[in-house]
Amino acid sequence: MRVKLSLISDSPFCISFNYNHSLQGFIYKALKLGDEEVANRVHNNKKDIKFVFSKPFAHGKKGRDWITDKKKGVFVKSRKFYFLFSTAEPWIFNTFLEGLFKLESITLFGTTFYLEPPKVLKEPNSLSGKPLKVLSPINVFTNNAPNGAKTWDLSPFQPRQSPFENEPMLWKKLILQNLCSKYLFLKGEFYTGELDIKVLDKPDPKSKRFWVKPINGDWIYVRAWELGIMLYGDEEILKITYELGLGMRNSLGFGMLGVM
């Protein structure tokens, strides 16, 4: 279940590169307006599989309607941006929509926005073997790095100073394990079918860094990747990937996928 949210302001504004916390706060505010009990459950229960959201997309054409300032963020002259929200849980999705209809305005990035009518999006019929793009960067991490690091954000490519002999292999292994865990949580049974992931050459892979704040946690610096991928497996498990995101820290705004 996926919805497109378009927001418009009365004046130009700047979208921070560290947008995650602002958009996550917007989502929880809408959930609270929809049903405070549901919002508290989603917010406080770390074991619940929740949702994923995309990065913000400025409306219009680059150069004419928006430009990127390498230090500050994306300056939007068109006064409008959109992002996507997705979940596999109907009770979360319905509560979120109910809250949106009660939300007259919202302040993000120091600017007041007005919400246009939400647009529920149709899901693709099939995903296996199709080129997919990331709508928010993919994050995969481990707490068992051999160099003693408390948390190590993994790369789909081999970094020069990696503490792992084959970091891309571990990146792939943990992504597939995480997806199988989501399947088990939602379906109540182990996934036994084939499952694989391939990193594509196009679009050009890019490493991004973000300051994010987990629930009831401190601010952390996170590395994630924008790239193209292909997934291979049963459509049922790939649908879960589409709805909940690929990789980790999905409810912080990482791992949303779209069809190229």
For each residue, the residues with C-beta under 8 A, 3 or more apart:
1: 86 87 88 90 93 120 123 243
2: 84 85 86 120 121 123 242 243
3: 84 85 86 93 96 97 118 119 120 121
4: 82 83 84 118 119 121
5: 82 83 84 85 100 115 116 118
6: 59 80 81 82 115 116 119
7: 80 81 82 106 108 113 114 115 116
8: 79 80 113 114 116
9: 12 13 79 80 111 112 113 114
10: 79 112
11: 79 111
12: 9 75 76 77 79
13: 9 75 76 79 109 110 111
14: 69 72 73 74 75 76 109
15: 19 56 58 73 74 76 81 109
16: 19 22 72 73 109
17: 73 74 210
18: 21 210 211 212
19: 15 16 22 23 55 56 73 109 253
20: 23 24 210 212 252 253 254
21: 18 24 25 211 212 213
22: 16 19 25 26 108 109
23: 19 20 26 27 53 56 83 108 253
24: 20 21 27 28 53 251 252 253
25: 21 22 28 29
26: 22 23 29 30 106 108
27: 23 24 30 31 51 53 85 96
28: 24 25 31 32 39 42 43
29: 25 26 32 33 99 103 106
30: 26 27 33 34 96 99 100 103
31: 27 28 34 35 38 39 42 43 92 95 96 99
32: 28 29 35 36 39 99
33: 29 30 98 99 100 102 103
34: 30 31 38 39 94 95 96 97 98 99 100 102
35: 31 32 38 39 95 98 99
36: 32 39 40
37: 40 41
38: 31 34 35 41 42 91 92 95
39: 28 31 32 34 35 36 42 43 95
40: 36 37 43 44
41: 37 38 44 45 48
42: 28 31 38 39 45 48 50 51 92
43: 28 31 39 40 215
44: 40 41 215 216
45: 41 42 48
46: 215
47:
48: 41 42 45
49: 88 89 182 185 186 244
50: 42 87 89 92 244 250 251
51: 27 42 85 86 87 89 92 96 244 250 251
52: 85 86 87 136 243 244 245 250 251 253 254 255 256
53: 23 24 27 83 84 85 86 136 253 256
54: 57 83 84 85 135 136 253 256 258
55: 19 83 135 136 137 253
56: 15 19 23 74 81 82 83
57: 54 81 82 83
58: 15 62 65 66 74 76 78 80 81
59: 6 65 66 76 78 80 81 82
60: 64 65 66 77 78 80
61: 64 65 66
62: 58 65 66 67 68
63: 66 67
64: 60 61 77
65: 58 59 60 61 62 76 77 78
66: 58 59 60 61 62 63 74 75 76 77 78
67: 62 63 74 75 77
68: 62 73 74 75
69: 14 72 73 74 75
70:
71:
72: 14 16 69 75
73: 14 15 16 17 19 68 69 109
74: 14 15 17 56 58 66 67 68 69
75: 12 13 14 66 67 68 69 72
76: 12 13 14 15 58 59 65 66 79 80 81
77: 12 60 64 65 66 67
78: 58 59 60 65 66
79: 8 9 10 11 12 13 76
80: 6 7 8 9 58 59 60 76
81: 6 7 15 56 57 58 59 76
82: 4 5 6 7 56 57 59
83: 4 5 23 53 54 55 56 57
84: 2 3 4 5 53 54 121 135 256 258
85: 2 3 5 27 51 52 53 54 96
86: 1 2 3 51 52 53 242 243 244 245 256
87: 1 50 51 52 92 93 96 243 244
88: 1 49 186 239 240 243 244
89: 49 50 51 92 93
90: 1 93 94
91: 38 94 95
92: 31 38 42 50 51 87 89 95 96
93: 1 3 87 89 90 96 97
94: 34 90 91 97 98
95: 31 34 35 38 39 91 92 98 99
96: 3 27 30 31 34 51 85 87 92 93 99 100
97: 3 34 93 94 100 101 118
98: 33 34 35 94 95 101 102
99: 29 30 31 32 33 34 35 95 96 102 103
100: 5 30 33 34 96 97 103 115 118
101: 97 98
102: 33 34 98 99
103: 29 30 33 99 100 106 115
104: 114
105: 112 113 114 115
106: 7 26 29 103 112 113 115
107: 110 111 112 113
108: 7 22 23 26 111 113
109: 13 14 15 16 19 22 73
110: 13 107
111: 9 11 13 107 108
112: 9 10 105 106 107
113: 7 8 9 105 106 107 108
114: 7 8 9 104 105
115: 5 6 7 100 103 105 106 118
116: 5 6 7 8
117:
118: 3 4 5 97 100 115
119: 3 4 6
120: 1 2 3
121: 2 3 4 84
122:
123: 1 2 239 242 243
124: 127 130 242 259
125:
126: 130 235
127: 124 130 132 231 235 238 239 241 242 259
128: 231 232 233 234 235 238
129: 230 231 232
130: 124 126 127 230 259 260
131: 200 228 229 230 259 260
132: 127 228 229 230 231 257 258 259 260
133: 203 228 257 258 259 260
134: 137 138 225 226 227 228 229 246 255 256 257 258
135: 54 55 84 256 257 258
136: 52 53 54 55 224 245 253 254 255 256
137: 55 134 208 210 224 225 226 254 255
138: 134 175 224 225 226 227 246 247 254 255
139: 153 222 223 224 225 247 248 249 254 255
140: 153 154 171 174 175 178 247 248
141: 151 152 153 154 222 248 249
142: 145 151 152 154 170 174
143: 150 151 152
144:
145: 142 148 149 151 152 163 164
146: 163 164
147: 152 163
148: 145
149: 145 152 163
150: 143
151: 141 142 143 145 220
152: 141 142 143 145 147 149 163
153: 139 140 141 222 223 224
154: 140 141 142 164 167 170 171 174
155: 158 159 162 167 168 171 207 223 225
156: 168 171 172 199 205 225 227
157: 167 168 205
158: 155 162 166 167 168
159: 155 162 167
160:
161:
162: 155 158 159 167
163: 145 146 147 149 152
164: 145 146 154 167 170
165:
166: 158 169 170
167: 154 155 157 158 159 162 164 170 171
168: 155 156 157 158 171 172
169: 166 172 173
170: 142 154 164 166 167 173 174
171: 140 154 155 156 167 168 174 175
172: 156 168 169 175 176 197
173: 169 170 176 177
174: 140 142 154 170 171 177 178 248
175: 138 140 171 172 178 179 197 246 247
176: 172 173 179 180 195 196 197
177: 173 174 180 181
178: 140 174 175 181 182 247 248
179: 175 176 182 183 191 195 237 240 241 246
180: 176 177 183 184 190 191 195 237
181: 177 178 184 185
182: 49 178 179 185 186 240 241 244
183: 179 180 186 187 190 191 236 237 240
184: 180 181 187 188 189 190 191
185: 49 181 182
186: 49 88 182 183 240
187: 183 184 191 236
188: 184
189: 184
190: 180 183 184
191: 179 180 183 184 187 195 234 237
192:
193: 233 234 237
194: 232 233 234
195: 176 179 180 191 231 232 233 234 237
196: 176 231 232 233
197: 172 175 176 229 230 231 232
198: 229 230 231 232
199: 156 205 227 228 229
200: 131 203 227 228 229 230
201: 204 228
202: 228
203: 133 200 226 227 228
204: 201
205: 156 157 199 225 226 227 228
206: 225 226 227
207: 155 223 224 225
208: 137 223 224 225 226
209: 221 222 223 224
210: 17 18 20 137 221 222 224
211: 18 21 219 220 221 222
212: 18 20 21 219 220 222 249 252 253
213: 21 217 218 219 220
214: 217 220 249 252
215: 43 44 46
216: 44
217: 213 214 220
218: 213
219: 211 212 213
220: 151 211 212 213 214 217
221: 209 210 211
222: 139 141 153 209 210 211 212 249 252 254
223: 139 153 155 207 208 209
224: 136 137 138 139 153 207 208 209 210 247 254
225: 134 137 138 139 155 156 205 206 207 208
226: 134 137 138 203 205 206 208
227: 134 138 156 199 200 203 205 206
228: 131 132 133 134 199 200 201 202 203 205 260
229: 131 132 134 197 198 199 200 246 257
230: 129 130 131 132 197 198 200
231: 127 128 129 132 195 196 197 198 238 241 246
232: 128 129 194 195 196 197 198
233: 128 193 194 195 196 237 238
234: 128 191 193 194 195 237 238
235: 126 127 128 238 239
236: 183 187 239 240
237: 179 180 183 191 193 195 233 234 240 241
238: 127 128 231 233 234 235 241 242
239: 88 123 127 235 236 242 243
240: 88 179 182 183 186 236 237 243 244
241: 127 179 182 231 237 238 244 245 246 257
242: 2 86 123 124 127 238 239 257
243: 1 2 52 86 87 88 123 239 240
244: 49 50 51 52 86 87 88 182 240 241 250
245: 52 86 136 241 250 254 255 256 257
246: 134 138 175 179 229 231 241 255 257
247: 138 139 140 175 178 224 250 254 255
248: 139 140 141 174 178 254 255
249: 139 141 212 214 222 252 253 254 255
250: 50 51 52 244 245 247 253 254 255 256
251: 24 50 51 52
252: 20 24 212 214 222 249
253: 19 20 23 24 52 53 54 55 136 212 249 250 256
254: 20 52 136 137 138 139 222 224 245 247 248 249 250
255: 52 134 136 137 138 139 245 246 247 248 249 250
256: 52 53 54 84 86 134 135 136 245 250 253
257: 132 133 134 135 229 241 242 245 246
258: 54 84 132 133 134 135
259: 124 127 130 131 132 133
260: 130 131 132 133 228
